[in-house]
Amino acid sequence: MSDNKRSQAITQGVQRSPNRAMLRAVGFGDNDFTKPIVGLANGYSTITPCNMGINSLAIRAEAALRAAGSMPQMFGTITISDGISMGTEGMKYSLVSREVIADSIETVCNGQSLDGVLAIGGCDKNMPGAMIAIARLNIPAIFVYGGTIKPGHHDGKDLTVVSSFEAVGQFSAGKIDMAELTAVERKACPGAGSCGGMFTANTMSSAIEVMGLSLPYSSTMAAEDEEKAVSAEKSAYALVEAVRKQILPSQILTRKAFENAIAVIMAVGGSTNAVLHLLAISRTIGVPLSIDDFEAIRGKVPVICDLKPSGKYVATDLHQAGGIPQVMKILLEQGLLHGDALTISGQTVAEVLADIPSTPRADQDVIRQWDNPMYAQGHLAILKGNLATEGAVAKITGVKKPVIIGPARVFESEEACLDAILAGKIVAGDVIVIRYEGPKGGPGMREMLAPTSAIIGAGLGDTVGLITDGRFSGGTYGMVVGHVAPEAYVGGTIALVNEGDSITIDAPQRLLQLNVSEAELATRRANWQAPAPRYRTGILGKYAKLVSSSSLGAVTDMNLF
């Protein structure tokens, strides 16, 4: 079979002479029209430190693609900086950007009849956006992570961007002064790379490595280190070989691959957003996966990595301790990983891990020994009850009070809630409800890092609960429950909560309950009216019209007809 099976549509035959004329203008010669044409989706931008180092990786990969015998064609795709848009109206575009990225990569690759695609991304939605596109296209593909940021340093402590968010809460609570707040701000983000803890970007890069669509060790490399550029180069060679062998995403993104990803996410203490993104990717590739699968795997897999946000170390520390391959090998040895799952190299997971030690090095404690885990079970729990009949997602490890029963403090937006926290109006025992921030209601399902960090900064992290139909940053920790579905905008029970109602968050029982009688709820439901859409035009208007429930991955191409 020819390596340029798809691109022959634009390069072969007399009738394609005008097409070839255009290609000659971008560097094709007489001998290049029989080579596979490989797209290089470049997420470079100076909008965010997560992506500002990507262009050099793209150029390195482009040269390697050419040297490997393909014809690379580079094109751009977008990013939104979650950290910069956090707490503003702009954050509504964050999850939306996942769909824009997926649409743009799909559009170019199919519009140009490309034979394969190498995608490079950094900030949170770059990874799942690229993976959704790869799943739609089902052509040979590989993902290259732009790399993690190195930690900032202040007063003998490692800093991440979350340190700055928490410092705002500490300042508002009178625990630090302006000089300390400014010092943290200046030192939290020292250079290029995605947020440094096991937040959403590093969680998703790890998941993609586990699933076999990124090279080993690549998910925890620092953006500014030479090994990251070398890995981008090696990824290009691996992709061209996959084009020749026709190793397709549908062969790699199997049920076993998704189960492997979930197991590792539990082991490393990854972001709640992984639930949303893996559901979306699995649906696109046609693999049955539900929110309940996360709960089933959580019960089997302990947290064995001590990583921020709730732990001590950052992603570069994990890399030095053996990276994701070391975590995978430990799980494989315990029968918690499918060793026969395929990777982009054509090797199985077990073959890739063959030379990795079965136990982590004794001279480090980033990755714990199997008999000394951080927590006996995974941290991402699926809570259900009359407040979330379709489910909600919570991080439950490290919470000192796993059960909170308290009065509801109801807010119709993130901004109103943050103002109340910073003004000292939230007290121990309260259960904050932030609603109409779901996929349709927001629209866009904003992350709530500002209020959750303010709660932590004010010293209320162990005594205040928070539930929302929006999302949480991967940097969030504490008794917080997101992705509540059905969301308020479509009449979910969260829309019926009144100020002062008793709410139960019971992590051990995986229960999220509004303690109001069914008769009273029926009365409230009969009187409830859906609010007017916040946006009727533009991308947010389109998104709100099309997007599914968060329990289904918040996808925009479900049941279109």
C-alpha positions in Angstrom: 0.0 0.0 0.0 1.3 3.5 -0.9 2.3 5.7 2.0 0.5 8.6 0.5 -2.9 6.9 0.1 -5.0 9.9 1.2 -2.9 12.7 -0.3 -3.0 11.1 -3.8 -6.3 12.9 -4.0 -4.4 16.2 -4.4 -1.1 15.0 -6.0 -1.8 12.4 -8.7 -3.1 12.6 -12.2 -3.3 15.2 -15.0 -6.4 16.8 -13.4 -4.4 17.6 -10.2 -1.8 19.7 -12.1 -3.2 22.9 -10.5 -3.1 21.3 -7.1 0.6 20.4 -7.6 1.3 24.0 -8.8 0.1 25.3 -5.5 2.2 22.7 -3.6 5.3 23.6 -5.6 4.9 27.1 -4.3 5.3 25.8 -0.7 8.3 23.7 -1.4 7.3 20.6 -3.2 9.6 19.3 -6.0 9.2 16.6 -8.6 10.1 13.8 -6.3 7.9 14.9 -3.4 4.5 14.1 -4.8 4.7 10.4 -4.0 5.7 11.1 -0.3 3.1 11.0 2.4 2.0 14.5 3.4 1.9 15.0 7.1 0.2 17.8 8.9 1.9 19.5 11.8 -0.8 21.2 14.0 1.2 23.9 15.9 -0.4 25.3 19.0 2.2 28.0 19.4 1.2 31.4 20.8 2.5 34.0 23.1 -0.8 34.3 24.9 0.3 31.9 27.6 3.6 30.5 29.0 2.1 27.1 28.3 2.5 27.5 24.6 5.2 30.1 24.1 7.9 27.5 23.7 6.1 25.3 21.2 7.2 26.9 18.0 10.8 25.7 18.4 9.5 22.2 19.0 7.4 22.4 15.9 10.3 23.5 13.7 12.4 20.7 15.1 9.6 18.2 14.4 9.1 19.7 10.9 12.7 19.0 10.0 12.5 15.5 11.3 9.3 14.8 9.4 11.1 15.8 6.2 14.2 13.8 7.0 12.1 10.7 7.7 10.7 10.9 4.1 7.4 12.8 4.5 6.3 16.2 3.4 5.3 18.2 6.4 2.7 21.0 6.2 2.5 23.2 9.3 -0.6 25.0 10.3 -1.7 26.8 13.4 -4.4 26.1 16.0 -5.6 28.2 18.9 -5.3 28.2 22.7 -6.9 29.9 25.6 -4.9 30.5 28.8 -7.0 29.1 31.6 -4.8 30.8 34.2 -5.1 34.2 32.6 -8.9 34.0 31.8 -9.7 32.4 35.2 -12.3 34.3 37.2 -13.4 36.4 34.2 -16.1 36.1 31.5 -13.3 35.0 29.2 -13.1 31.7 31.1 -16.3 30.7 29.4 -14.3 30.2 26.2 -11.9 27.7 27.8 -13.8 24.5 27.3 -15.3 25.9 24.1 -11.7 26.1 22.8 -11.4 22.3 23.1 -14.0 22.0 20.3 -12.5 24.8 18.3 -9.1 23.1 18.4 -10.7 19.7 17.4 -12.6 21.3 14.6 -9.6 23.2 13.2 -7.3 20.2 13.1 -10.1 18.0 11.6 -10.8 20.7 9.0 -7.2 21.1 7.8 -6.4 17.4 7.8 -9.5 16.4 5.8 -9.5 19.5 3.7 -6.0 18.9 2.6 -6.2 15.1 2.4 -3.3 14.6 4.8 -1.8 11.2 5.4 -1.0 11.8 9.1 -0.9 14.5 11.7 1.5 15.5 14.5 -0.1 17.8 17.0 1.8 20.0 19.4 0.0 21.6 22.3 0.5 23.0 25.8 -2.4 24.5 27.7 -5.2 22.4 29.2 -7.6 22.1 26.2 -4.9 21.6 23.6 -4.5 17.9 24.6 -8.2 16.8 24.5 -8.9 19.0 21.6 -6.2 17.4 19.6 -7.2 13.9 20.7 -10.8 14.5 19.7 -9.6 15.5 16.3 -7.3 12.5 16.0 -10.2 10.3 17.0 -12.5 11.8 14.3 -9.8 11.6 11.6 -8.6 8.1 12.4 -5.4 8.7 10.4 -1.9 7.9 11.8 -1.2 10.5 14.5 1.0 11.4 17.4 0.7 14.1 20.1 3.7 16.1 21.4 3.3 17.9 24.7 4.9 21.3 24.8 6.2 20.5 28.3 5.7 21.5 31.9 6.9 24.7 33.5 9.6 24.5 36.1 8.6 25.5 39.6 9.1 29.0 40.9 10.8 29.4 44.3 10.1 31.6 47.2 11.0 31.4 50.9 12.3 27.8 50.5 9.1 26.5 48.8 8.3 25.5 45.2 5.6 27.6 43.6 3.1 27.1 40.9 0.4 29.5 39.5 -2.0 28.0 42.1 0.3 29.5 44.8 -0.6 32.9 43.5 -4.4 32.2 43.5 -4.1 30.9 47.1 -2.1 34.0 48.1 -5.1 36.1 47.1 -7.2 34.3 49.7 -4.4 34.6 52.3 -4.1 38.3 51.6 -7.9 38.8 51.9 -8.0 36.9 55.2 -5.2 39.1 56.5 -2.7 36.2 56.7 -0.1 37.9 54.4 0.7 41.4 53.4 0.9 43.0 49.9 4.6 42.6 49.8 4.3 38.8 50.2 1.4 38.6 47.7 3.5 40.5 45.1 6.6 38.3 45.8 4.5 35.1 45.1 3.1 36.7 42.0 6.5 37.6 40.6 8.0 34.2 41.2 5.2 31.7 40.6 5.7 31.3 36.8 9.4 31.5 36.0 9.3 30.6 32.3 7.8 28.6 29.5 5.6 25.5 30.1 2.3 24.4 31.3 1.2 24.7 35.0 3.7 22.6 37.0 1.6 20.4 39.4 -0.5 17.4 38.4 -3.1 19.9 37.2 -5.2 19.4 34.0 -2.4 19.9 31.4 0.0 17.4 33.0 -2.9 15.1 33.8 -3.9 14.9 30.1 -0.4 14.7 28.8 0.1 11.8 31.1 -3.1 10.1 30.0 -2.1 10.5 26.3 1.3 8.9 27.0 -0.4 6.0 28.8 -2.8 5.5 25.9 0.1 5.2 23.5 -0.2 8.3 21.4 2.8 10.1 22.9 6.3 8.7 23.4 7.4 7.4 26.8 8.6 10.0 29.3 7.4 12.9 27.1 4.5 13.9 29.3 6.6 15.1 32.3 9.5 16.8 30.5 10.2 20.4 31.2 9.4 22.7 28.3 12.7 24.5 28.4 14.9 21.3 28.5 16.7 19.9 25.4 15.2 16.5 25.9 11.8 17.9 25.1 13.1 19.1 21.7 14.7 15.7 21.1 11.4 14.0 22.0 9.6 16.2 19.5 12.1 15.0 16.8 11.7 11.4 17.8 7.9 11.7 17.7 8.2 12.9 14.1 10.1 9.8 13.1 7.7 7.6 15.0 4.7 9.1 13.2 6.2 8.6 9.7 6.8 4.9 10.6 3.2 4.7 11.8 2.0 6.1 8.4 4.0 3.5 6.6 2.6 0.7 8.8 -0.9 2.3 8.9 -1.1 2.2 12.7 -4.4 4.0 13.3 -5.8 5.7 16.4 -8.7 3.2 16.4 -6.2 0.4 17.0 -4.6 2.3 19.9 -7.6 4.1 21.6 -9.3 0.9 22.7 -11.3 0.2 25.9 -8.1 -1.1 27.4 -6.3 2.1 26.6 -8.9 4.2 28.4 -8.9 1.9 31.4 -5.1 2.2 31.5 -5.4 6.0 31.4 -7.9 6.1 34.2 -5.8 3.8 36.4 -2.7 6.1 36.0 -4.7 9.2 36.6 -5.9 7.8 39.9 -2.4 6.7 40.8 -0.9 10.2 40.2 -3.8 12.2 41.7 -4.8 13.8 38.4 -7.4 16.5 37.6 -11.2 16.1 37.7 -11.2 17.5 34.1 -9.8 14.1 32.9 -13.3 12.6 33.5 -14.8 15.1 31.1 -12.1 14.8 28.5 -11.8 11.1 28.4 -15.6 10.7 28.1 -15.5 13.0 25.1 -12.5 11.3 23.4 -14.0 7.8 24.0 -17.3 8.8 22.6 -15.6 10.2 19.5 -13.6 7.1 18.8 -16.6 4.8 19.5 -15.4 3.2 22.7 -18.1 2.6 25.4 -17.1 4.5 28.5 -19.3 6.0 31.3 -18.8 8.1 34.3 -19.3 5.0 36.4 -16.2 3.4 35.0 -14.1 6.0 36.8 -15.6 5.0 40.1 -15.1 1.3 39.4 -11.4 1.8 38.7 -10.9 4.3 41.6 -11.8 1.5 44.0 -8.9 -0.7 42.8 -6.1 1.9 42.3 -4.3 3.7 45.2 -2.8 7.1 44.9 1.0 6.4 44.9 2.3 9.8 43.8 2.8 12.8 46.2 2.0 15.6 43.7 0.5 19.1 43.9 -2.1 20.5 44.2 -2.7 18.5 47.4 0.7 17.0 47.7 4.3 18.1 47.8 6.0 17.7 44.4 5.6 19.0 40.8 5.7 17.3 37.5 9.5 17.8 36.9 10.1 15.9 40.2 7.9 13.1 38.9 10.0 13.0 35.8 13.2 12.7 37.7 11.7 9.9 39.8 11.0 7.8 36.7 8.0 9.6 35.1 4.8 8.0 33.9 6.6 4.8 32.7 7.6 4.0 36.3 4.0 4.5 37.5 2.7 2.4 34.7 5.2 -0.4 35.4 4.1 -0.5 39.1 0.5 -0.8 38.1 1.3 -3.4 35.4 3.1 -5.5 38.1 0.0 -5.3 40.2 -2.4 -6.4 37.4 -4.0 -3.0 37.1 -2.8 -2.2 33.6 -3.5 -3.9 30.3 -0.1 -4.8 29.0 -1.3 -5.9 25.6 -2.7 -2.5 24.6 -1.0 -1.1 21.5 1.1 2.1 21.2 2.1 4.3 18.3 5.5 2.6 18.0 3.7 -0.7 17.2 4.9 -2.1 20.5 2.5 -3.2 23.3 2.5 -1.4 26.6 4.3 -4.4 28.2 7.0 -4.3 25.6 7.5 -0.5 26.1 7.8 -1.1 29.8 10.0 -4.2 29.6 13.2 -2.5 31.0 11.5 -0.3 33.6 12.1 -1.4 37.2 9.2 -3.1 38.9 9.5 -0.8 42.0 10.4 2.9 42.3 13.9 4.0 43.4 14.3 4.0 47.2 16.1 7.4 47.1 13.0 9.3 46.3 9.5 9.7 47.6 7.6 11.3 44.8 6.5 7.9 43.7 5.6 5.8 46.8 6.3 2.2 47.3 3.3 0.0 46.6 2.9 -0.9 50.3 3.1 2.8 51.4 0.6 4.7 49.2 -0.6 8.2 49.8 -4.2 6.9 49.8 -5.5 3.4 49.6 -8.0 4.2 46.8 -8.1 6.7 44.0 -9.1 10.3 44.5 -11.6 11.1 41.8 -15.0 9.9 43.1 -18.3 10.0 41.3 -21.0 11.2 43.6 -24.7 10.7 43.0 -28.0 11.6 44.7 -31.0 13.8 44.1 -28.6 16.7 43.5 -26.7 14.9 40.7 -28.8 12.0 39.3 -26.4 11.8 36.3 -23.4 12.1 38.6 -20.8 14.7 39.8 -17.0 14.6 40.2 -15.1 15.2 43.4 -11.5 14.9 44.7 -12.0 13.2 48.0 -8.4 12.3 49.1 -6.7 14.4 51.7 -10.0 15.9 52.9 -10.1 16.0 56.7 -13.9 16.1 56.9 -15.1 13.7 54.2 -18.7 14.4 55.3 -20.2 17.9 55.4 -23.8 18.6 56.2 -24.5 22.2 56.1 -26.7 25.1 55.0 -26.6 26.1 51.3 -25.1 29.4 50.4 -26.4 29.9 46.9 -24.8 32.0 44.1 -25.8 32.4 40.6 -22.3 33.1 39.3 -18.7 32.5 40.2 -18.0 36.3 40.6 -20.8 36.7 43.3 -19.4 33.7 45.2 -15.8 35.0 45.1 -16.9 38.4 46.4 -18.6 36.8 49.4 -15.6 34.7 50.2 -13.2 37.6 50.1 -15.6 39.7 52.2 -15.6 37.0 54.9 -19.2 36.1 54.5 -18.6 32.4 54.2 -18.1 30.5 57.5 -17.1 27.0 58.6 -19.9 24.5 57.9 -21.4 26.3 54.9 -22.0 24.5 51.6 -21.5 26.9 48.7 -23.6 26.3 45.6 -22.5 28.0 42.4 -25.0 27.3 39.6 -25.8 28.3 36.0 -22.2 27.8 35.2 -22.7 24.4 33.4 -22.0 23.6 29.7 -25.3 25.3 28.6 -25.9 27.7 31.4 -22.5 29.4 31.6 -22.2 28.6 28.8 -18.8 26.9 28.8 -18.6 25.4 32.2 -16.0 27.8 33.8 -13.4 26.5 36.2 -13.6 27.7 39.7 -10.0 28.1 40.8 -10.5 31.6 42.1 -13.2 30.8 44.7 -11.7 27.4 45.7 -8.2 28.9 46.1 -9.7 31.8 48.1 -11.4 29.2 50.4 -8.0 27.5 50.9 -6.2 30.8 51.5 -8.8 31.8 54.1 -8.2 28.6 56.0 -11.6 27.1 55.3 -10.5 24.3 53.0 -11.4 21.6 55.5 -14.7 23.0 56.8 -16.5 24.4 53.8 -18.0 22.5 50.9 -18.6 23.7 47.4 -20.7 22.2 44.7 -21.2 23.5 41.1 -22.4 22.6 37.7 -19.2 24.2 36.4 -15.7 22.7 36.6 -12.7 23.0 38.8 -9.1 23.7 37.8 -6.7 20.8 38.1 -5.1 22.9 40.8 -8.2 22.7 43.0 -8.4 20.6 46.2 -10.6 20.5 49.2 -14.2 19.3 49.6 -15.4 20.5 46.2 -17.8 18.8 43.8 -18.1 19.8 40.2 -19.7 18.7 36.9 -23.1 18.4 38.8 -25.5 16.9 36.2 -28.1 17.6 35.1 -27.1 21.3 35.3 -29.2 24.1 36.6 -29.9 25.6 33.1 -31.8 22.4 32.0 -33.7 22.2 35.3 -31.4 19.9 37.3 -32.1 19.8 41.1 -29.2 22.2 41.7 -31.5 24.9 40.2 -34.0 24.2 43.0 -31.8 24.8 46.0 -32.8 27.7 48.2 -30.5 29.7 50.5 -30.3 27.8 53.9 -31.4 24.4 52.6 -29.5 21.5 54.1 -27.1 19.7 51.8 -25.1 16.6 52.4 -21.7 15.9 50.8 -20.7 12.4 51.8 -17.5 11.3 50.1 -17.3 7.8 51.6 -20.9 7.0 50.5 -20.4 8.9 47.2 -23.6 10.9 48.0 -24.7 14.4 47.0 -28.0 15.1 48.5 -30.4 18.0 48.9 -32.2 17.3 52.2 -35.6 18.6 51.1 -38.7 16.5 50.7 -39.8 15.2 47.3 -43.1 17.0 47.7 -41.3 20.3 48.2 -39.0 19.7 45.3 -42.0 18.9 43.1 -43.5 22.3 44.0 -40.3 24.1 43.3 -39.8 22.3 40.0 -43.3 23.3 38.9 -42.5 26.9 39.6 -39.1 26.9 38.1 -38.5 28.7 34.8 -35.4 28.3 32.6 -33.5 31.6 32.4 -33.0 33.3 29.1 -29.8 32.3 27.2 -26.9 34.5 28.1 -25.7 34.5 24.5 -27.8 34.2 21.4 -25.1 34.7 18.7 -21.4 33.9 18.2 -19.5 30.9 19.3 -20.9 30.8 22.8 -24.4 30.9 21.4 -23.7 28.0 19.1 -22.0 26.1 21.9 -24.9 26.5 24.3 -27.3 25.3 21.7 -25.3 22.1 20.8 -23.4 21.0 23.9 -24.3 17.8 25.7 -24.4 17.2 29.5 -21.1 17.1 31.3 -21.9 13.5 32.2 -21.5 12.7 28.5 -18.3 14.7 28.1 -19.8 18.1 27.1 -19.5 17.3 23.4 -21.0 19.4 20.6 -21.7 16.8 17.9 -24.1 14.5 19.7 -27.6 13.9 18.2 -27.1 16.6 15.5 -29.8 15.1 13.4 
